[in-house]
């Protein structure tokens, strides 16, 4: 252990392999000897002492650079089409911010690829040349937009480690499909955002690239596994970043960083070349500071400008939208009698702060004329359980291979270790064993990528096959809510608990309401329970989901709510052409609701304190005319 043989950029992506040694231990990640003790009190004290002070903005910025850094995706694309800014000028402004806030560890490989910032700008120069030679329309539809790629994606020109130290210097033999798609649409690949090893954590930290900081408070985790992406977006290093969601990896970081997170239906975007955890859950997504930017990116990536315009024109007014409000399992969760959950769980409901925002969102929608429908999934009759909520029965009430089978949470991750090894071999050609990969991952508290990777393949294979086989049934049960209550979407809390801190993470606790002796009390419980319930549930079927920021709570922590749509119908589960367009009606219906929610000053997205200096005094994000 301690080194991996893999392909290097210096020898070319398809040339001779060379040995890459374990990188230096990043100073923002707890020391190895401390992690070995797993002493919670000492780890909590270490984070209290070592979290950096929040760095002020760059005082050397010109007013134009500030305007450029503050632009949205749609602002930039419009300005570039009008030749009011060049790709190089805009990219250089964002790279300057990337370097200034490098201490936040939103990006990887700043040590092993110090020339990457210049390489990012060089991509922009080449697109400017193409625009000069062939006309600006030649670089449509993204016009040189800098887009950070998630660190789990294979890239030939940036290292491809999936956050793992032993792979820190490895380059891929070919690009991930999403990276190739971005290049074909004339985006600038703006480096790789930080991830936990193989994306297997609710936060973003690893010993090679460090702990990613949250711009709202460095005491808060950035979320995971797309924490680097969300931190970069909220810090205004980029207006949008590519994410991926297996069990909350888009939505969790979006909430923690007060951003919009779009987790599409399965195969809406291509997943090939993104290090995977499951065969059912994983899906490339988008994180941005506005839904408008997400929709614009979706239209550009999939050539759906006309289709989006048609759905926008046909979007219903608020008074014609019906929103379902199920309580179980998202507002209040328990494992019904006779049922089984792999994680177990107390009877819990969302925290007081989360409840305040969720109720405020409901009131805001009601005042806007939206029809809110209280109701649960229809009951079903089980021979062993009697009358039971049909969703609870299919998720937790099945017996498979003589044992209770949890179909709703972790069973689908049985293939994780095999998929990780396959990605390392197929995309990197790295000669490193799975055992070495597992042994060089360092867990702390509820951050357990090594434990997750090690134990994934030890589940019951027959139960795994069963979970794969019942996707159509789960879809029918999930969609029965929409049919029974005649609703367009459902509205859910962002999390059952409050935004999570590093202290929470290390101690593996967070506060929720727990039912004890018939009374609800606020209690610190194992943080895996509320995080898993909020994020993992129903990820094994294709449901379009959005995390919507709803401002800060009374302690200054980010909050959010989720909007979910109807699942892809069973007969279209494996129809990738259908997956390309099936979310569009959902996105534009959700935008109607989001416009209502964001219209409430108490629910409006709030920028991070770290970016206050950037935005102060800016009248408009549209820059003055600057370049050809």
FIDO-960994 format. One line per 3 residues: number of its first residue (from 0); their letters; for each residue x negated, y, z negated of C-alpha. Coordinates in steps of 0.1 Angstrom, whole numbers, plus 5000, padded with zeros to 4 digits. Each point is the difference from the previous one (the first is absolute). Example, Ala and Ser with C-alpha at 12.3 -4.5 7.8 and 13.67 -1.06 7.14 Angstrom:
<nodes>
0> AS> 4877,4955,4922; 4986,5034,5007
</nodes>
This chain:
<nodes>
0> XXX> 5000,5000,5000; 4989,5037,5004; 4997,5002,5037
3> XXX> 5020,4993,5032; 4988,4993,5035; 5020,5021,5023
6> XXX> 4999,5021,5032; 4985,5034,4997; 5006,5032,5020
9> XXX> 4963,5005,5005; 4997,4967,5019; 5033,5005,5019
12> XXX> 5034,4985,4992; 4993,4969,5020; 4963,4995,4995
15> XXX> 4978,4983,4974; 5012,4997,4964; 4980,5014,4971
18> XXX> 5002,4997,4962; 5018,5027,4981; 4993,5001,4963
21> XXX> 5023,5010,4972; 5003,5038,4999; 4991,5022,4971
24> XXX> 5026,5001,4972; 5022,5032,5004; 4997,5022,4969
27> XXX> 5038,5007,4999; 5007,4962,4995; 4995,4986,4965
30> XXX> 4967,4983,4995; 4998,4963,5006; 4990,4991,4965
33> XXX> 5030,5019,4986; 5024,4983,5024; 4986,4966,4990
36> XXX> 5011,5006,4964; 5036,5010,5011; 5001,5020,4968
39> XXX> 5031,5022,5005; 4991,5026,4975; 4965,5005,5014
42> XXX> 5013,5001,5035; 5026,5026,4991; 4973,5021,4983
45> XXX> 4977,4997,5030; 5027,5014,5023; 5007,5028,4975
48> XXX> 4963,5009,5001; 4993,4996,5036; 5029,5013,5020
51> XXX> 4987,5030,5019; 5012,5035,4996; 5023,5012,5028
54> XXX> 4978,5018,5025; 5012,5034,5012; 5005,5006,5037
57> XXX> 4972,5010,5024; 4993,5037,4996; 4980,5001,5033
60> XXX> 5031,4994,5021; 5010,5026,5025; 5037,5011,5002
63> XXX> 5002,4981,5033; 4986,4968,4985; 5026,5003,4972
66> XXX> 5027,5004,5025; 4988,4969,5019; 4997,4979,4969
69> XXX> 5035,5009,4990; 5016,4990,5033; 5024,4971,5003
72> XXX> 4997,4974,5027; 5028,5016,5021; 4983,5035,4995
75> XXX> 4967,4987,5013; 5014,4981,5030; 5020,5031,5011
78> XXX> 4970,5023,4996; 4977,4976,5019; 5025,4997,5029
81> XXX> 5001,5038,5002; 4961,5001,4999; 5001,5021,4969
84> XXX> 4975,4977,4983; 4975,4974,5012; 4997,4964,4987
87> XXX> 4965,5007,4988; 5010,5032,4980; 5029,4982,4983
90> XXX> 4981,4968,4993; 4970,5020,4987; 5023,5019,4975
93> XXX> 5014,4967,4987; 4966,4984,4998; 4988,5030,4980
96> XXX> 5027,4993,4975; 4993,4963,5000; 4963,5007,4991
99> XXX> 5009,5026,4973; 5023,4975,4983; 4979,4970,5005
102> XXX> 4997,4995,4963; 5037,4988,5000; 4989,4969,5019
105> XXX> 5030,5000,5023; 4976,4989,5028; 4976,4971,5002
108> XXX> 4964,4996,5013; 4988,5036,4994; 4969,4983,4986
111> XXX> 4994,4973,5026; 5011,5021,5030; 4989,5035,4992
114> XXX> 5003,5010,5037; 5037,4992,5001; 5012,5036,4996
117> XXX> 4980,5010,5031; 5013,4970,5018; 5036,5010,4992
120> XXX> 4994,5035,5014; 4983,4984,5031; 5032,4982,5008
123> XXX> 5018,5033,5000; 4974,5016,5023; 5005,4972,5025
126> XXX> 5038,5006,5000; 4994,5037,5005; 4978,4992,5030
129> XXX> 5027,4977,5014; 5026,5028,4996; 4977,5025,5018
132> XXX> 4993,4976,5028; 5035,4986,5005; 5024,5024,4983
135> XXX> 5013,5000,4964; 5027,4975,5009; 4973,4974,5006
138> XXX> 4996,4998,4962; 5037,4996,4992; 5018,4990,4979
141> XXX> 4978,5004,4969; 4976,5026,5015; 4970,4991,4979
144> XXX> 5019,4998,4967; 4976,4987,4973; 5016,4969,4984
147> XXX> 4984,4982,4971; 5002,4962,5004; 5007,4978,4970
150> XXX> 4969,4983,4987; 5014,4965,5006; 5000,5006,5038
153> XXX> 4973,4985,5023; 4980,5027,5018; 4970,4996,5023
156> XXX> 4986,5035,4993; 5006,5002,4962; 4991,4973,4975
159> XXX> 5028,4976,4993; 4997,4986,4965; 5037,5000,4988
162> XXX> 4985,5017,4969; 4978,4970,4991; 4964,5007,4990
165> XXX> 4985,4969,5017; 5015,5012,5033; 4990,5037,4995
168> XXX> 4977,5002,5030; 5020,4978,5024; 5014,5012,5033
171> XXX> 5028,4983,5018; 4997,4982,5033; 5032,5017,5012
174> XXX> 5024,5027,4989; 5032,4992,4981; 5031,5004,5023
177> XXX> 5011,5032,4982; 4966,5016,5004; 5000,4991,5037
180> XXX> 5034,5015,5003; 4989,5032,4984; 4971,5003,5023
183> XXX> 5022,4994,5031; 5022,5029,4988; 4970,5023,4997
186> XXX> 4997,5002,4963; 4967,5006,4982; 4993,4971,4976
189> XXX> 4992,5019,4968; 4980,4974,4981; 5014,4973,4977
192> XXX> 5020,5007,4968; 4991,4982,4968; 5018,4969,4989
195> XXX> 4997,4973,4973; 4984,4968,5012; 5022,4985,5027
198> XXX> 5028,5024,4989; 5009,4979,4970; 5008,5025,4973
201> XXX> 5024,5027,4990; 4971,5025,4999; 4970,5009,5021
204> XXX> 4966,4992,4985; 4970,4978,5008; 4964,5000,4989
207> XXX> 4986,5009,5035; 5021,5031,5006; 5012,5010,4966
210> XXX> 5033,5010,4985; 5022,5022,5022; 5012,5031,4982
213> XXX> 5035,5014,5001; 5002,5038,5008; 5030,5005,4977
216> XXX> 4979,4989,4970; 4969,4980,4999; 5015,4982,4970
219> XXX> 5026,4984,5024; 4991,4971,5022; 5004,5006,5037
222> XXX> 5021,4969,5004; 4990,4970,5022; 4991,4986,5022
225> XXX> 5003,5031,5023; 4988,5023,4972; 4972,5015,5021
228> XXX> 5025,5008,5028; 5025,5017,4977; 4973,5019,4981
231> XXX> 4986,5013,5033; 5034,5012,5012; 5010,5016,4967
234> XXX> 4966,5018,4999; 5006,5014,5035; 4970,4982,5014
237> XXX> 5023,4987,5027; 5037,5006,5007; 5008,4962,5004
240> XXX> 4982,4968,4993; 5005,4963,5010; 5011,4978,4971
243> XXX> 5012,4964,4995; 5026,4985,4977; 5000,4964,4987
246> XXX> 5017,5007,4966; 5001,5038,4997; 4966,5009,5015
249> XXX> 5015,5029,5021; 5028,5010,4977; 4981,4998,4967
252> XXX> 4972,5024,5010; 5025,5023,5017; 5019,5003,4967
255> XXX> 4968,5005,4980; 4988,5027,5024; 5034,5017,5006
258> XXX> 5002,4991,5037; 5023,4983,5024; 4993,4963,5006
261> XXX> 5015,4982,5029; 4999,4962,4997; 5016,4988,5033
264> XXX> 5017,4968,5009; 4976,4971,5007; 4980,5004,5033
267> XXX> 5012,5035,5006; 4963,5008,5003; 4974,4974,5009
270> XXX> 4984,4983,4970; 4972,4981,5018; 4966,5007,4986
273> XXX> 5012,5013,4966; 4988,4977,4972; 5032,4983,4990
276> XXX> 5015,4985,4968; 5032,4983,5012; 5016,4988,5033
279> XXX> 5032,5019,4992; 4995,5031,4979; 4971,5019,5015
282> XXX> 5008,5030,5022; 4980,5030,5012; 5017,5032,4989
285> XXX> 4995,5038,4999; 4995,5025,4971; 5005,5037,5006
288> XXX> 5011,5032,4983; 5032,5002,5021; 5024,4976,5016
291> XXX> 4998,5022,5032; 4963,4990,5003; 5008,4964,4996
294> XXX> 5027,5001,5026; 4977,5019,5024; 4973,4974,4995
297> XXX> 5024,4971,5005; 5012,5016,5033; 4965,5005,5012
300> XXX> 4986,4966,4991; 5029,4980,5015; 5009,5023,5029
303> XXX> 5034,5006,4985; 5004,5038,5004; 5032,4997,5020
306> XXX> 5014,4973,4977; 4993,5021,4969; 5015,5031,5016
309> XXX> 5032,4980,5007; 5002,4987,4964; 4994,5035,4986
312> XXX> 5028,5014,5022; 5023,4972,4988; 4991,5002,4963
315> XXX> 5031,5002,4979; 5008,5030,4978; 4996,4994,4962
318> XXX> 5038,4996,4996; 5000,4970,5023; 4972,4981,4982
321> XXX> 5008,4973,4974; 4972,4992,4975; 5001,4968,4978
324> XXX> 4988,5001,4964; 4992,4965,4988; 4988,4997,4964
327> XXX> 4985,4965,5001; 4971,4995,5005; 4987,5035,5007
330> XXX> 5015,5022,4972; 5005,4972,4974; 4981,4967,5002
333> XXX> 5004,4967,4982; 4996,4964,5010; 5035,4985,4998
336> XXX> 5006,4970,4978; 4989,4968,5016; 4978,5018,5026
339> XXX> 4962,5002,5002; 4974,5027,5007; 4963,4993,5005
342> XXX> 4992,5031,4979; 5027,4997,4974; 5014,5033,4989
345> XXX> 5018,5018,4972; 5034,5015,5006; 4990,5035,5011
348> XXX> 5012,5031,5018; 4984,5030,5014; 4982,5025,4977
351> XXX> 5017,5032,4989; 4980,5022,5023; 5006,4978,5030
354> XXX> 5037,4999,4991; 5002,5038,4999; 4987,5003,5035
357> XXX> 5021,4971,5014; 5032,5015,4985; 4991,5034,5013
360> XXX> 4996,4986,5035; 5034,4983,4998; 5016,5033,4988
363> XXX> 4983,5019,5028; 5013,4977,5026; 5035,4999,4986
366> XXX> 5001,5038,5000; 4989,5000,5037; 5031,4978,5008
369> XXX> 4982,4966,5002; 5022,4971,4989; 4983,4981,4971
372> XXX> 5012,4965,4995; 4994,4982,4967; 4999,4962,5005
375> XXX> 4979,4969,4997; 4993,4971,5024; 5030,4977,5004
378> XXX> 5002,4971,4975; 4995,4965,5012; 5008,4966,4984
381> XXX> 4970,4978,4990; 5005,4964,4989; 4974,5005,4972
384> XXX> 5004,5037,4992; 5037,5006,5005; 5011,5034,5014
387> XXX> 4969,5022,5005; 4988,5030,5020; 4992,4985,5034
390> XXX> 4967,5019,5003; 4989,4988,4965; 5009,4964,5010
393> XXX> 4979,5000,5032; 4970,5017,4983; 4999,4982,4967
396> XXX> 5026,4972,4999; 4985,4974,5023; 4983,4967,4990
399> XXX> 4975,4987,5026; 4978,4969,4998; 5015,4993,4965
402> XXX> 4989,5034,4986; 5016,5034,4997; 4990,5021,5030
405> XXX> 4995,5038,4999; 5007,5010,5036; 5000,5038,4993
408> XXX> 4965,5008,4988; 4966,4982,5002; 5008,4966,5018
411> XXX> 4994,5016,5034; 4964,5009,4990; 4990,4963,5000
414> XXX> 4981,5006,5033; 4980,5030,4988; 4966,4984,4995
417> XXX> 5002,4982,5033; 5010,5031,5019; 4972,5020,4984
420> XXX> 4974,4974,5010; 5014,4998,5035; 4998,5039,5004
423> XXX> 4963,4999,4988; 4992,4973,5025; 5021,5011,5030
426> XXX> 4994,5038,4998; 4966,5003,4982; 4983,4968,5008
429> XXX> 4986,5002,4965; 4983,4969,4986; 5013,5004,4964
432> XXX> 5020,4974,4981; 5034,5006,4984; 4984,4990,4967
435> XXX> 4975,5028,5003; 5026,5025,5009; 5021,4990,4970
438> XXX> 4971,5001,4975; 4989,5035,5011; 5034,5016,4992
441> XXX> 5003,5017,4966; 5034,5003,4983; 5011,5024,4972
444> XXX> 5034,5000,4983; 5028,4997,5026; 4974,5006,5028
447> XXX> 4995,4964,5009; 4990,4995,5037; 4976,4972,4990
450> XXX> 5026,4981,4980; 5025,5005,5027; 4976,4987,5027
453> XXX> 4989,4971,4979; 5034,4987,4990; 5020,5006,5032
456> XXX> 4993,4966,5015; 5009,4981,4969; 5038,5004,5003
459> XXX> 5023,4971,5011; 4997,4996,5037; 5035,4987,5004
462> XXX> 5014,5030,4983; 4980,5022,5023; 5014,4982,5030
465> XXX> 5035,5004,4986; 4995,5038,4995; 4989,5002,5036
468> XXX> 5030,4980,5012; 5028,5019,4982; 4993,5035,5015
471> XXX> 5032,4999,5020; 5020,4992,4969; 4984,5027,4979
474> XXX> 5007,5025,5028; 5037,4990,5001; 5003,5003,4962
477> XXX> 4982,5034,5000; 5022,5014,5028; 5031,4987,4984
480> XXX> 4998,5031,4977; 5002,5023,5030; 5030,4980,5013
483> XXX> 5018,4997,4967; 4997,5037,4992; 4999,5015,5035
486> XXX> 4969,5020,4993; 4973,5013,5023; 4970,4999,4976
489> XXX> 4993,4994,4964; 4984,5025,4975; 4976,4986,4974
492> XXX> 4976,5014,4974; 4964,5004,5011; 4987,4980,4971
495> XXX> 5016,4986,4968; 4972,5016,4980; 4983,5034,5001
498> XXX> 4970,5008,5023; 4971,4978,4987; 4968,5012,4984
501> XXX> 4966,4984,4999; 5006,4994,4963; 5032,4982,5009
504> XXX> 4982,4979,5026; 4971,4990,4977; 5023,4992,4971
507> XXX> 5024,4982,5024; 5030,5019,4985; 5026,5025,5009
510> XXX> 5032,5014,4984; 5035,4990,5011; 5033,4995,4983
513> XXX> 5004,4965,4985; 5031,4984,4987; 4995,4987,4965
516> XXX> 5027,4989,4976; 5026,5016,5022; 4983,5035,5001
519> XXX> 4978,5016,5025; 4966,5011,4987; 4970,5015,5016
522> XXX> 4972,4975,4999; 4965,4993,5014; 5001,4968,5020
525> XXX> 4977,4981,5024; 4998,5025,5029; 5001,4971,5026
528> XXX> 5038,4996,4993; 5014,5034,5010; 4974,5004,5028
531> XXX> 5008,4966,5015; 5038,5004,4997; 4999,5035,5017
534> XXX> 4976,4990,5028; 4999,4962,5007; 5037,4993,5000
537> XXX> 5013,4990,5035; 4967,5008,5017; 5002,4966,5017
540> XXX> 5028,5011,5023; 4998,5029,5024; 5017,5031,4984
543> XXX> 4991,5036,5010; 4991,5019,4968; 4991,5036,4992
546> XXX> 4984,5015,4969; 5013,5035,4995; 4982,5024,4976
549> XXX> 5023,5018,4975; 4977,5024,4983; 4983,4996,4967
552> XXX> 5013,4989,4966; 4998,5020,4968; 4964,4988,4995
555> XXX> 4989,5010,5035; 5000,4964,5014; 5012,4993,5035
558> XXX> 5034,4984,5005; 5019,4986,5029; 5030,4980,5012
561> XXX> 5003,4973,5026; 5024,4997,5030; 5004,4966,5015
564> XXX> 5019,4990,5031; 5016,4968,5013; 4977,4971,5007
567> XXX> 4993,4988,5035; 5028,4975,5008; 4990,4963,4998
570> XXX> 5002,4994,5037; 4975,5028,5007; 4974,4991,4973
573> XXX> 4973,4991,5025; 5009,5024,5028; 4971,5025,5000
576> XXX> 5016,5020,5028; 5030,5006,4978; 4977,5008,4970
579> XXX> 4986,5029,5021; 5033,5020,4999; 5021,4985,4973
582> XXX> 4990,5025,4973; 5009,5031,5019; 5036,5004,4989
585> XXX> 4989,4994,4964; 4973,5027,5002; 5023,5027,5013
588> XXX> 5028,4991,4976; 4974,5001,4972; 4989,5034,5012
591> XXX> 5035,5014,4995; 4999,4988,4964; 4964,5012,4994
594> XXX> 5008,5035,5013; 5027,5001,4973; 4977,4987,4973
597> XXX> 4971,5023,5009; 5025,5029,5001; 5003,4997,4962
600> XXX> 4972,5021,4985; 4997,4975,4971; 4995,4971,5025
603> XXX> 4979,5017,5026; 4965,4986,5007; 4974,5019,4980
606> XXX> 4964,5004,5011; 4972,4988,4977; 4982,5026,4978
609> XXX> 4968,4991,5018; 5013,5016,5032; 5013,5032,4985
612> XXX> 4970,5020,5011; 5004,4988,5036; 5036,5011,5004
615> XXX> 4999,5032,4980; 5008,5030,5021; 5006,4980,5032
618> XXX> 5031,5013,5018; 5001,4974,5027; 4982,4968,5008
621> XXX> 4998,5010,5037; 4965,5014,5007; 4992,5030,5021
624> XXX> 4988,4992,5035; 4965,4986,4998; 4989,4977,5028
627> X> 5007,4984,5033
</nodes>
